[in-house]
């Protein structure tokens, strides 16, 4: 208390790039399903926010069109295909277009059993397809991944992907301290804690529950970001300051839906709350001399203890919404 912190500061620096907010827009496929301009609209909005946009391997607009629409930092989320030439071409083309980071998804040897898609026999509508991939068979996303994704990947893929381009390589999908250590040993420049929106595996842990152990495993050796699990700016400020090396990647909802207006709504949610919370949170007051990640208090363990003591309802309130990445996507019958 009484730290004399003055005006709040919500800016940060990730991989040498300044971010005015500790948020980037996480990768989601086929933005054209939500807006006719697809990723181009999201890129324009990201440019106005000044935050990175992570484009998906299955972006519905060409890399060159996305980079031409924004001054925002651009990252590419990468799936590794059985045909390594396809993945190699994606990386090289993204680098040539001006992308700065490759974000390798490691938790999807193929898509999970998404029951809603199976029940509805989901197919992409005419006119929506991955703009940066050649070939066909994309109309059924689940079927395509089962035939084209490489299920035999091991950690050597990180070194291989680094050889494809000069871009930094981060891994997305880490949920354990052991995997965090293996990612670092493999040469990853950073880790994104993610459970793929809770859709890959029912019962997967919430990202905020596993973040403390992964932070301790990293011990400041790499950039650590959080994908999902945060629905409001207040939760984002807590995570960015206390745990995730000051970087989060919200994806669904307002970040995508609504085209250029979607991230504007996201800004209104995440900008106002962190400005206040940076001042009110202990970590915010300590920002000039932040503690090492491994020395920070275990917020998730504290909340679990409060639940066990009956002080926090296990499913109710805003706190639960922040902690449970999958609170809208629970196990399906």
N, C-alpha and C positions, 0 to 999 in steps of 0.2 A: 504494500500500500504506500501511498504518498511518494510515488516514484518519480513525480514530475515529468510524466511522459509527454505532456502537451498534446498536439494534434495527432490523431491516429495515422499510422502508416500501414497501408494494405499492399504495398508493392513488394515484389520479391525478384529474385534472379534465378532462373533455371537453365542449366547448360549454357551459361554465358549470355543468356537473353533476358532483358528486363521484362517483367510482367507487372502491369499496373494493379492487377488483382491476382490472388493466389489460385486462380481457376483457369482451366483450359476446357475446350469443348471436346468431349470424348468421342471416339469413333462409333458411328452407327451406319449400317449399310443402307443404301438406296434411299437417300433423302428425297428423291423424286416421288416417292410414295406419299410424302407429306406436303411437298411444294413443287410446282412445275420447274422452278429454277434449280432445285436440288441443292447440291453442295455449293454451288456458286452463290446462292442466297445466304447460306450459312457463313461462307467465307467473307462476304461483304460485311455482315453483322459482326463477325469476329474482328475484322479490321477496325470497325468503329469502337469496339470494346478494347482493342489492343491486346487481346489474349489469343493464344494458339488455337488453331482448329486441327484436330486429328482426323484426317480423311481415311475412310475404310478402303481395304482392298476391293470391296464391292461398291465403291462410289459410283453413282449414276451419272457423273459428269467427268470429263477428261481432266487429268492433272493440270494440263496447260491452261484450261479454262478457269480452274479454281485459283491457280496462282495469279492469273491475270486479273482477277476480281478483287484482290485484297493486298494489303501490306502486312497482314498478320503473319506471325510465324506459322508454318505449316509442317505437320508431321504426317507420316504415313503409317497406318496400322497394317501389319503384314501377316498373312497366313502363308505357311510354307506348303507348297503343292508337291505332289509326287514328282511332277516334272519340274525339276529345279530351274530349268531354263525360264519357266514362267515367272517364278519368284525373282530370279536374277534380273529379268527384264523390267519387272515392276520397280525394283530398287534403283536401277540405273535410270529409268525414265523419270522417277520421282526426283532424283538428285538433279537431273538435267533441267527439270521444270522449276527447281528452286526450293524443294522441300529440304528440311533441316535435320530430321530425325526419323529413324525407322523404329517402329514400336511393334515388336514381335509378340503375337499372341501365342502363349504356350499351353493354354488350358483347353484347346479345342482340336484334338486329332480328328474329330468330326463334330458336327453340332449335336447337342443333347437331344433327348426325346421330348420335343416340345409338343405336348399333347394337344394344345389348342390348334396348332398347325396341322397335326395329323387328323384331328376330327374334322377340320374344315377343308382338308386336302388343299392346303394353301399353295397357290401358284402366283408368280409375279404377273401383273397385268401386262398387256401389250405395250410396248414403248418404254418399259423399265428393264434395264439390263446393266451389267457392269461395264462401264465405258472404257476401262483400262485393261480388260482381259479379252483375248481372242477366243474363238471357238463358240460352242453352244452348250445346251443342256442346263441353262441357268434358271429355268422357270420354276423348278423345285429346289429351293435352297438346301434343304436337308439332304435330298438325294444327290445333289451335286457335290456336297462336301464329302459324302461317304465314298464317292468314286474318285475325287480329285485331291483331297487333303492327304498329306503323308502321315499315317498313324504310327510310323516307326521312328519318329524324331527322338533324338537325345540331345544332350546339352552341347554337343559339337556343332549344332546348327547355329549357335550364336557366333562362333568363330567364322563359320562359313558365310553368314550374312554380313559380317564385318568386311569380308573380302570382296563383297559385291560392290560396295561403294565406300566413300570416305565419310559417310554420315554416322552420327552417334547411333548406337543400338541400345534400346531399352527393352525389357521383357515385361509382358503384361499377363497376369493370371496367377501370380504367386500368392499362396495362402498359408505357407508354413515357413518357419525360420530355416529349416533344412534346405528348402528350395531356394530361399533367398541367398544362402551361402553358396549353393551350387551355381546360381546365376552369376554371382560375383566371380567365382572361380573360373567360370566359362568366359569371362571378359565383358559382361554386360556393363554398360555405362550407368544404368539405373534400373529401378524396379518399380513396377506399377502393381500395387495390391488390388486384386480384382477377383470376383467370383462370377464374372460374365453376366452380371445383372441377375444372378440367382437362377438363371435359366438352364445352365448346363447340367446341374445335378441337384435334385431335391435334397435338402438337409445340409448343403454346403454352408460353412460358417459365414457369418456376416463379416464384411471387411473390417469394420471398426473393432470387432472382437479380436481379430488376429493381428491387427496393425501393431500393437505394442511389442509382441515377440519378434516381429519382423524388423521393427525399428531397432531393437536391441541387437539382433543378428547383424544388421548392416553397420551399426556402430559408427555412422557418419561416413562410411567408406564409399557411398554412392548416393545419387539422387533417389529419393523415395517419394512416390506419389500415390494417391488413392483414387481409384476408379469406382464411382458409385457409392451408395450408402449414405449420401448426404442430400437432403432435400431442401435445406434452407441455408442462407448465408451464415446464420449463427452457428450451425453445426460445422459449416466449412471453416469458419474462423477458428473454432476449437481444434479441429483436426489439423489445419494448416500450421497453427502455432505450436500445438502440443505434440504432434506426432509426425505428420507426413511431409516433413522437410518443406513445408509451406507450399504445397502444390496439390490441387485436386482436379479431377476430370469428371464433372457431371456430364451426363449424356442425354438420357431420355427427357421427355416432357418439353419444357420451353426451349431447351437448347436446340431442338430440331424442329418441332412442330410449329408452324407459322412462318417458316422461311426466315426472312430478315427480321421480322418482328419477334420471332421466338427468342433469340438470344437477348433482345432488348428486355423482354419480360424476365429472363434469367438475370440480367444485370440489376433490375430493380429488386429482385429477391436477394441476390448475393452481395450487392454493394452496400445497401443501407445497413444490414445487420452487422457485417464485419467491422464497419467503421466504429460502431459502438462497442462491439465485443472486444476489439483489439485493446481498447482502453480498460475494459472491465476485467478481462481475463488476466490471471497472474502472468501467463507466458507473454501476453502482450506488453505488460509493464516491464518484463525482463528483456524485451526484444533487442535492446542495444547489446546485451551480453547473454544470448540464449544458452540454455543448458544443453549439454550433450544429449543426443536422443536417448541413449541408454540410461540416463539419470532421471528422465522425466517420470512423473507418477503414472501408475497403471490405471488410467481412467476406466477402461473397460472392466477390469477386475473389480474396481470400486463399485461400479454399477451392478455387476453380478452379485456382489456382496449385499448391496442394498436391496436387490430383488429377493435374495434368500432371507433377509431379515424382515421382509414384508414392507419395506419402505418405498418400493417402486413397483408399480403394477407391471407384470411381465409383458403385457401386450398393449397397454394404454399410454396415451399422452404423446407429446411431441418427442420426448427423449427416446421412446421406443421406436418411433418412426425414423429417427436418425440412426439408431443402433442396428435396426433390422433392415439390411439391404433388401431383403426379400419380403417385406411386410405386405406388399401387394401381390406377391407372386408365390404364395405358400404352396406346399405340396398338393398336387392335384390328384383326385381319385383315379 
